[in-house]
Amino acid sequence: MTTFNELRLLPWTGPDGKPCFLSTDDNGGHMSRLADNMELVQLGMATNLLDQAVDMLAAADTAPDDMRLLAKNLTGALRDTLRVATSRGHRLDNRPTDHPFR
């Protein structure tokens, strides 16, 4: 039986907003690669959004509606980034004990 610590938290949620998990021993499998690619896309989008936020905050004439949209988009990007960090942190915790960096 697979324990919770052996499951990979995926970088997306189900239709009801609950987390999705992957149980596999194959880190190079199709679903693992799909999740890896999605994480890269999410982190790239967060980086671009951060650059946009810096520019908007520096501008004196940014409209309140634009700032609200920015806050909404930053919230989503932060949620995605935290999910990626949590997933990667759990996978670090599950490294074999003979791993040189453990």
N, CA, C and O atoms as a GROMACS GRO file, in nm:
protein
  408
    1MET      N    1   0.084  -0.118   0.000
    1MET     CA    2   0.000   0.000   0.000
    1MET      C    3   0.089   0.125   0.000
    1MET      O    4   0.191   0.130   0.068
    2THR      N    5   0.049   0.224  -0.076
    2THR     CA    6   0.123   0.349  -0.086
    2THR      C    7   0.084   0.440   0.029
    2THR      O    8  -0.034   0.462   0.055
    3THR      N    9   0.184   0.494   0.098
    3THR     CA   10   0.155   0.589   0.206
    3THR      C   11   0.146   0.730   0.148
    3THR      O   12   0.189   0.755   0.036
    4PHE      N   13   0.090   0.820   0.226
    4PHE     CA   14   0.074   0.959   0.183
    4PHE      C   15   0.208   1.019   0.144
    4PHE      O   16   0.215   1.096   0.048
    5ASN      N   17   0.316   0.987   0.216
    5ASN     CA   18   0.447   1.045   0.188
    5ASN      C   19   0.507   0.995   0.058
    5ASN      O   20   0.601   1.055   0.006
    6GLU      N   21   0.454   0.885   0.002
    6GLU     CA   22   0.505   0.832  -0.123
    6GLU      C   23   0.431   0.891  -0.243
    6GLU      O   24   0.469   0.865  -0.357
    7LEU      N   25   0.327   0.968  -0.220
    7LEU     CA   26   0.249   1.026  -0.328
    7LEU      C   27   0.310   1.159  -0.370
    7LEU      O   28   0.359   1.236  -0.287
    8ARG      N   29   0.306   1.186  -0.498
    8ARG     CA   30   0.354   1.316  -0.549
    8ARG      C   31   0.234   1.410  -0.561
    8ARG      O   32   0.135   1.378  -0.627
    9LEU      N   33   0.244   1.525  -0.497
    9LEU     CA   34   0.144   1.629  -0.512
    9LEU      C   35   0.160   1.688  -0.652
    9LEU      O   36   0.267   1.738  -0.686
   10LEU      N   37   0.054   1.683  -0.730
   10LEU     CA   38   0.059   1.733  -0.867
   10LEU      C   39   0.035   1.884  -0.869
   10LEU      O   40  -0.026   1.938  -0.777
   11PRO      N   41   0.082   1.952  -0.974
   11PRO     CA   42   0.072   2.098  -0.977
   11PRO      C   43  -0.064   2.150  -1.024
   11PRO      O   44  -0.074   2.262  -1.073
   12TRP      N   45  -0.166   2.071  -1.010
   12TRP     CA   46  -0.302   2.114  -1.043
   12TRP      C   47  -0.397   2.051  -0.944
   12TRP      O   48  -0.362   1.958  -0.871
   13THR      N   49  -0.518   2.102  -0.941
   13THR     CA   50  -0.621   2.048  -0.852
   13THR      C   51  -0.728   1.980  -0.936
   13THR      O   52  -0.736   1.997  -1.058
   14GLY      N   53  -0.811   1.903  -0.868
   14GLY     CA   54  -0.924   1.840  -0.935
   14GLY      C   55  -1.036   1.941  -0.957
   14GLY      O   56  -1.024   2.056  -0.915
   15PRO      N   57  -1.143   1.899  -1.021
   15PRO     CA   58  -1.253   1.991  -1.051
   15PRO      C   59  -1.316   2.051  -0.926
   15PRO      O   60  -1.375   2.160  -0.932
   16ASP      N   61  -1.305   1.983  -0.814
   16ASP     CA   62  -1.363   2.034  -0.690
   16ASP      C   63  -1.263   2.114  -0.607
   16ASP      O   64  -1.292   2.153  -0.494
   17GLY      N   65  -1.144   2.140  -0.665
   17GLY     CA   66  -1.042   2.220  -0.596
   17GLY      C   67  -0.955   2.142  -0.501
   17GLY      O   68  -0.866   2.198  -0.437
   18LYS      N   69  -0.979   2.011  -0.490
   18LYS     CA   70  -0.897   1.929  -0.400
   18LYS      C   71  -0.766   1.892  -0.469
   18LYS      O   72  -0.759   1.886  -0.592
   19PRO      N   73  -0.661   1.869  -0.389
   19PRO     CA   74  -0.531   1.834  -0.447
   19PRO      C   75  -0.537   1.700  -0.521
   19PRO      O   76  -0.615   1.611  -0.487
   20CYS      N   77  -0.452   1.689  -0.623
   20CYS     CA   78  -0.436   1.564  -0.697
   20CYS      C   79  -0.300   1.506  -0.665
   20CYS      O   80  -0.202   1.580  -0.647
   21PHE      N   81  -0.293   1.375  -0.657
   21PHE     CA   82  -0.168   1.307  -0.624
   21PHE      C   83  -0.139   1.200  -0.728
   21PHE      O   84  -0.229   1.148  -0.793
   22LEU      N   85  -0.012   1.168  -0.742
   22LEU     CA   86   0.034   1.064  -0.833
   22LEU      C   87   0.112   0.961  -0.752
   22LEU      O   88   0.199   0.994  -0.673
   23SER      N   89   0.078   0.835  -0.775
   23SER     CA   90   0.150   0.725  -0.713
   23SER      C   91   0.223   0.650  -0.823
   23SER      O   92   0.162   0.583  -0.905
   24THR      N   93   0.356   0.663  -0.824
   24THR     CA   94   0.436   0.595  -0.925
   24THR      C   95   0.579   0.579  -0.877
   24THR      O   96   0.629   0.661  -0.799
   25ASP      N   97   0.644   0.476  -0.923
   25ASP     CA   98   0.786   0.458  -0.898
   25ASP      C   99   0.870   0.509  -1.015
   25ASP      O  100   0.993   0.510  -1.008
   26ASP      N  101   0.802   0.552  -1.122
   26ASP     CA  102   0.869   0.593  -1.245
   26ASP      C  103   0.869   0.745  -1.257
   26ASP      O  104   0.772   0.804  -1.305
   27ASN      N  105   0.978   0.809  -1.213
   27ASN     CA  106   0.989   0.955  -1.221
   27ASN      C  107   0.999   1.005  -1.364
   27ASN      O  108   0.983   1.125  -1.388
   28GLY      N  109   1.026   0.916  -1.460
   28GLY     CA  110   1.034   0.953  -1.600
   28GLY      C  111   0.910   0.916  -1.677
   28GLY      O  112   0.908   0.928  -1.800
   29GLY      N  113   0.806   0.870  -1.608
   29GLY     CA  114   0.683   0.830  -1.675
   29GLY      C  115   0.607   0.949  -1.731
   29GLY      O  116   0.640   1.065  -1.702
   30HIS      N  117   0.506   0.920  -1.812
   30HIS     CA  118   0.430   1.024  -1.879
   30HIS      C  119   0.370   1.125  -1.781
   30HIS      O  120   0.386   1.245  -1.801
   31MET      N  121   0.304   1.080  -1.677
   31MET     CA  122   0.240   1.172  -1.582
   31MET      C  123   0.343   1.252  -1.505
   31MET      O  124   0.322   1.370  -1.477
   32SER      N  125   0.454   1.190  -1.470
   32SER     CA  126   0.560   1.263  -1.399
   32SER      C  127   0.619   1.372  -1.488
   32SER      O  128   0.643   1.483  -1.443
   33ARG      N  129   0.642   1.340  -1.615
   33ARG     CA  130   0.695   1.440  -1.708
   33ARG      C  131   0.594   1.552  -1.732
   33ARG      O  132   0.631   1.669  -1.740
   34LEU      N  133   0.466   1.515  -1.743
   34LEU     CA  134   0.362   1.616  -1.759
   34LEU      C  135   0.360   1.711  -1.639
   34LEU      O  136   0.350   1.832  -1.655
   35ALA      N  137   0.368   1.655  -1.519
   35ALA     CA  138   0.370   1.736  -1.397
   35ALA      C  139   0.495   1.825  -1.393
   35ALA      O  140   0.486   1.942  -1.357
   36ASP      N  141   0.610   1.769  -1.429
   36ASP     CA  142   0.734   1.848  -1.432
   36ASP      C  143   0.720   1.967  -1.528
   36ASP      O  144   0.758   2.079  -1.495
   37ASN      N  145   0.665   1.941  -1.647
   37ASN     CA  146   0.648   2.049  -1.745
   37ASN      C  147   0.549   2.153  -1.696
   37ASN      O  148   0.571   2.273  -1.716
   38MET      N  149   0.441   2.110  -1.633
   38MET     CA  150   0.343   2.205  -1.581
   38MET      C  151   0.405   2.291  -1.471
   38MET      O  152   0.379   2.411  -1.465
   39GLU      N  153   0.487   2.232  -1.386
   39GLU     CA  154   0.556   2.310  -1.282
   39GLU      C  155   0.645   2.416  -1.346
   39GLU      O  156   0.648   2.530  -1.299
   40LEU      N  157   0.717   2.380  -1.452
   40LEU     CA  158   0.802   2.478  -1.520
   40LEU      C  159   0.721   2.592  -1.578
   40LEU      O  160   0.761   2.708  -1.570
   41VAL      N  161   0.607   2.560  -1.637
   41VAL     CA  162   0.519   2.663  -1.693
   41VAL      C  163   0.468   2.754  -1.582
   41VAL      O  164   0.469   2.876  -1.596
   42GLN      N  165   0.423   2.695  -1.472
   42GLN     CA  166   0.370   2.774  -1.360
   42GLN      C  167   0.476   2.865  -1.302
   42GLN      O  168   0.449   2.982  -1.274
   43LEU      N  169   0.596   2.815  -1.284
   43LEU     CA  170   0.704   2.898  -1.228
   43LEU      C  171   0.744   3.008  -1.326
   43LEU      O  172   0.776   3.119  -1.285
   44GLY      N  173   0.744   2.977  -1.455
   44GLY     CA  174   0.774   3.078  -1.556
   44GLY      C  175   0.669   3.188  -1.558
   44GLY      O  176   0.702   3.306  -1.568
   45MET      N  177   0.542   3.149  -1.547
   45MET     CA  178   0.434   3.248  -1.544
   45MET      C  179   0.446   3.335  -1.419
   45MET      O  180   0.422   3.456  -1.425
   46ALA      N  181   0.483   3.275  -1.306
   46ALA     CA  182   0.499   3.352  -1.183
   46ALA      C  183   0.613   3.453  -1.197
   46ALA      O  184   0.602   3.566  -1.149
   47THR      N  185   0.720   3.413  -1.262
   47THR     CA  186   0.833   3.503  -1.284
   47THR      C  187   0.791   3.621  -1.370
   47THR      O  188   0.823   3.736  -1.339
   48ASN      N  189   0.718   3.593  -1.478
   48ASN     CA  190   0.671   3.701  -1.566
   48ASN      C  191   0.575   3.793  -1.493
   48ASN      O  192   0.580   3.915  -1.510
   49LEU      N  193   0.488   3.736  -1.412
   49LEU     CA  194   0.392   3.816  -1.337
   49LEU      C  195   0.463   3.904  -1.234
   49LEU      O  196   0.423   4.018  -1.212
   50LEU      N  197   0.566   3.851  -1.172
   50LEU     CA  198   0.644   3.931  -1.077
   50LEU      C  199   0.708   4.051  -1.146
   50LEU      O  200   0.706   4.162  -1.093
   51ASP      N  201   0.763   4.029  -1.264
   51ASP     CA  202   0.820   4.141  -1.341
   51ASP      C  203   0.714   4.245  -1.371
   51ASP      O  204   0.738   4.365  -1.360
   52GLN      N  205   0.595   4.199  -1.410
   52GLN     CA  206   0.484   4.292  -1.440
   52GLN      C  207   0.445   4.368  -1.314
   52GLN      O  208   0.418   4.488  -1.320
   53ALA      N  209   0.441   4.299  -1.200
   53ALA     CA  210   0.403   4.365  -1.075
   53ALA      C  211   0.503   4.474  -1.037
   53ALA      O  212   0.462   4.582  -0.994
   54VAL      N  213   0.631   4.447  -1.054
   54VAL     CA  214   0.733   4.547  -1.024
   54VAL      C  215   0.710   4.672  -1.108
   54VAL      O  216   0.717   4.784  -1.058
   55ASP      N  217   0.683   4.652  -1.236
   55ASP     CA  218   0.659   4.766  -1.325
   55ASP      C  219   0.533   4.842  -1.286
   55ASP      O  220   0.533   4.965  -1.282
   56MET      N  221   0.426   4.769  -1.257
   56MET     CA  222   0.300   4.835  -1.222
   56MET      C  223   0.310   4.912  -1.090
   56MET      O  224   0.254   5.020  -1.077
   57LEU      N  225   0.380   4.856  -0.995
   57LEU     CA  226   0.395   4.923  -0.866
   57LEU      C  227   0.483   5.048  -0.877
   57LEU      O  228   0.468   5.142  -0.800
   58ALA      N  229   0.574   5.047  -0.972
   58ALA     CA  230   0.661   5.164  -0.992
   58ALA      C  231   0.590   5.276  -1.067
   58ALA      O  232   0.629   5.393  -1.057
   59ALA      N  233   0.486   5.241  -1.141
   59ALA     CA  234   0.413   5.341  -1.219
   59ALA      C  235   0.317   5.418  -1.127
   59ALA      O  236   0.246   5.358  -1.046
   60ALA      N  237   0.316   5.549  -1.141
   60ALA     CA  238   0.230   5.633  -1.055
   60ALA      C  239   0.086   5.634  -1.102
   60ALA      O  240  -0.004   5.668  -1.025
   61ASP      N  241   0.062   5.596  -1.227
   61ASP     CA  242  -0.072   5.609  -1.284
   61ASP      C  243  -0.146   5.476  -1.301
   61ASP      O  244  -0.236   5.467  -1.384
   62THR      N  245  -0.110   5.373  -1.224
   62THR     CA  246  -0.178   5.244  -1.234
   62THR      C  247  -0.318   5.255  -1.174
   62THR      O  248  -0.335   5.298  -1.060
   63ALA      N  249  -0.416   5.215  -1.252
   63ALA     CA  250  -0.556   5.224  -1.210
   63ALA      C  251  -0.587   5.121  -1.101
   63ALA      O  252  -0.527   5.013  -1.099
   64PRO      N  253  -0.678   5.153  -1.010
   64PRO     CA  254  -0.715   5.059  -0.904
   64PRO      C  255  -0.765   4.924  -0.957
   64PRO      O  256  -0.734   4.820  -0.899
   65ASP      N  257  -0.841   4.925  -1.066
   65ASP     CA  258  -0.888   4.798  -1.123
   65ASP      C  259  -0.772   4.713  -1.172
   65ASP      O  260  -0.773   4.590  -1.158
   66ASP      N  261  -0.671   4.778  -1.228
   66ASP     CA  262  -0.552   4.705  -1.273
   66ASP      C  263  -0.476   4.646  -1.154
   66ASP      O  264  -0.423   4.536  -1.162
   67MET      N  265  -0.472   4.720  -1.043
   67MET     CA  266  -0.406   4.670  -0.923
   67MET      C  267  -0.481   4.550  -0.864
   67MET      O  268  -0.420   4.455  -0.816
   68ARG      N  269  -0.614   4.556  -0.867
   68ARG     CA  270  -0.693   4.442  -0.818
   68ARG      C  271  -0.670   4.318  -0.903
   68ARG      O  272  -0.655   4.208  -0.851
   69LEU      N  273  -0.665   4.336  -1.035
   69LEU     CA  274  -0.637   4.223  -1.124
   69LEU      C  275  -0.497   4.168  -1.098
   69LEU      O  276  -0.477   4.047  -1.097
   70LEU      N  277  -0.402   4.257  -1.078
   70LEU     CA  278  -0.266   4.215  -1.045
   70LEU      C  279  -0.265   4.133  -0.916
   70LEU      O  280  -0.203   4.027  -0.910
   71ALA      N  281  -0.335   4.182  -0.813
   71ALA     CA  282  -0.340   4.109  -0.686
   71ALA      C  283  -0.404   3.971  -0.705
   71ALA      O  284  -0.357   3.873  -0.647
   72LYS      N  285  -0.509   3.963  -0.784
   72LYS     CA  286  -0.574   3.834  -0.812
   72LYS      C  287  -0.478   3.739  -0.883
   72LYS      O  288  -0.466   3.622  -0.846
   73ASN      N  289  -0.409   3.789  -0.984
   73ASN     CA  290  -0.314   3.705  -1.059
   73ASN      C  291  -0.195   3.665  -0.973
   73ASN      O  292  -0.148   3.551  -0.983
   74LEU      N  293  -0.146   3.755  -0.890
   74LEU     CA  294  -0.035   3.722  -0.799
   74LEU      C  295  -0.077   3.615  -0.698
   74LEU      O  296   0.002   3.528  -0.664
   75THR      N  297  -0.201   3.623  -0.651
   75THR     CA  298  -0.252   3.523  -0.557
   75THR      C  299  -0.252   3.386  -0.620
   75THR      O  300  -0.210   3.288  -0.557
   76GLY      N  301  -0.299   3.376  -0.744
   76GLY     CA  302  -0.299   3.247  -0.815
   76GLY      C  303  -0.158   3.195  -0.837
   76GLY      O  304  -0.131   3.076  -0.820
   77ALA      N  305  -0.068   3.285  -0.877
   77ALA     CA  306   0.070   3.244  -0.900
   77ALA      C  307   0.137   3.199  -0.771
   77ALA      O  308   0.214   3.102  -0.771
   78LEU      N  309   0.108   3.268  -0.661
   78LEU     CA  310   0.164   3.227  -0.532
   78LEU      C  311   0.110   3.090  -0.491
   78LEU      O  312   0.185   3.006  -0.441
   79ARG      N  313  -0.018   3.068  -0.512
   79ARG     CA  314  -0.079   2.938  -0.480
   79ARG      C  315  -0.010   2.827  -0.560
   79ARG      O  316   0.025   2.723  -0.504
   80ASP      N  317   0.010   2.849  -0.690
   80ASP     CA  318   0.078   2.749  -0.774
   80ASP      C  319   0.221   2.727  -0.729
   80ASP      O  320   0.267   2.613  -0.722
   81THR      N  321   0.292   2.835  -0.699
   81THR     CA  322   0.432   2.824  -0.657
   81THR      C  323   0.445   2.749  -0.525
   81THR      O  324   0.536   2.668  -0.509
   82LEU      N  325   0.355   2.775  -0.433
   82LEU     CA  326   0.358   2.703  -0.305
   82LEU      C  327   0.329   2.555  -0.326
   82LEU      O  328   0.388   2.470  -0.258
   83ARG      N  329   0.239   2.523  -0.418
   83ARG     CA  330   0.209   2.382  -0.447
   83ARG      C  331   0.332   2.313  -0.505
   83ARG      O  332   0.363   2.200  -0.468
   84VAL      N  333   0.403   2.381  -0.595
   84VAL     CA  334   0.525   2.325  -0.653
   84VAL      C  335   0.630   2.305  -0.543
   84VAL      O  336   0.693   2.200  -0.536
   85ALA      N  337   0.648   2.405  -0.458
   85ALA     CA  338   0.746   2.395  -0.350
   85ALA      C  339   0.711   2.282  -0.254
   85ALA      O  340   0.800   2.208  -0.210
   86THR      N  341   0.584   2.268  -0.221
   86THR     CA  342   0.541   2.161  -0.132
   86THR      C  343   0.568   2.025  -0.194
   86THR      O  344   0.620   1.935  -0.128
   87SER      N  345   0.533   2.011  -0.322
   87SER     CA  346   0.555   1.884  -0.391
   87SER      C  347   0.703   1.849  -0.396
   87SER      O  348   0.742   1.736  -0.367
   88ARG      N  349   0.784   1.946  -0.432
   88ARG     CA  350   0.928   1.920  -0.441
   88ARG      C  351   0.989   1.894  -0.304
   88ARG      O  352   1.080   1.812  -0.291
   89GLY      N  353   0.940   1.961  -0.203
   89GLY     CA  354   0.989   1.937  -0.067
   89GLY      C  355   0.956   1.797  -0.020
   89GLY      O  356   1.039   1.732   0.044
   90HIS      N  357   0.835   1.750  -0.050
   90HIS     CA  358   0.798   1.613  -0.012
   90HIS      C  359   0.885   1.511  -0.083
   90HIS      O  360   0.924   1.410  -0.024
   91ARG      N  361   0.917   1.538  -0.209
   91ARG     CA  362   1.001   1.444  -0.283
   91ARG      C  363   1.143   1.445  -0.229
   91ARG      O  364   1.210   1.341  -0.232
   92LEU      N  365   1.192   1.558  -0.180
   92LEU     CA  366   1.325   1.561  -0.117
   92LEU      C  367   1.326   1.479   0.011
   92LEU      O  368   1.424   1.412   0.042
   93ASP      N  369   1.214   1.486   0.086
   93ASP     CA  370   1.204   1.409   0.210
   93ASP      C  371   1.204   1.260   0.186
   93ASP      O  372   1.236   1.183   0.277
   94ASN      N  373   1.170   1.217   0.065
   94ASN     CA  374   1.160   1.074   0.035
   94ASN      C  375   1.282   1.019  -0.038
   94ASN      O  376   1.277   0.909  -0.093
   95ARG      N  377   1.391   1.096  -0.039
   95ARG     CA  378   1.513   1.046  -0.102
   95ARG      C  379   1.563   0.924  -0.026
   95ARG      O  380   1.541   0.913   0.095
   96PRO      N  381   1.630   0.834  -0.095
   96PRO     CA  382   1.690   0.720  -0.025
   96PRO      C  383   1.787   0.768   0.082
   96PRO      O  384   1.851   0.872   0.066
   97THR      N  385   1.799   0.693   0.190
   97THR     CA  386   1.885   0.734   0.301
   97THR      C  387   2.032   0.735   0.264
   97THR      O  388   2.112   0.799   0.332
   98ASP      N  389   2.070   0.664   0.157
   98ASP     CA  390   2.210   0.665   0.117
   98ASP      C  391   2.242   0.779   0.020
   98ASP      O  392   2.351   0.784  -0.037
   99HIS      N  393   2.147   0.871   0.002
   99HIS     CA  394   2.167   0.986  -0.086
   99HIS      C  395   2.278   1.073  -0.027
   99HIS      O  396   2.278   1.098   0.094
  100PRO      N  397   2.374   1.120  -0.109
  100PRO     CA  398   2.489   1.195  -0.056
  100PRO      C  399   2.455   1.328   0.010
  100PRO      O  400   2.534   1.380   0.088
  101PHE      N  401   2.338   1.385  -0.021
  101PHE     CA  402   2.303   1.516   0.035
  101PHE      C  403   2.204   1.506   0.148
  101PHE      O  404   2.147   1.608   0.188
  102ARG      N  405   2.181   1.393   0.198
  102ARG     CA  406   2.082   1.376   0.304
  102ARG      C  407   2.150   1.373   0.437
  102ARG      O  408   2.083   1.359   0.540
   0.00000   0.00000   0.00000
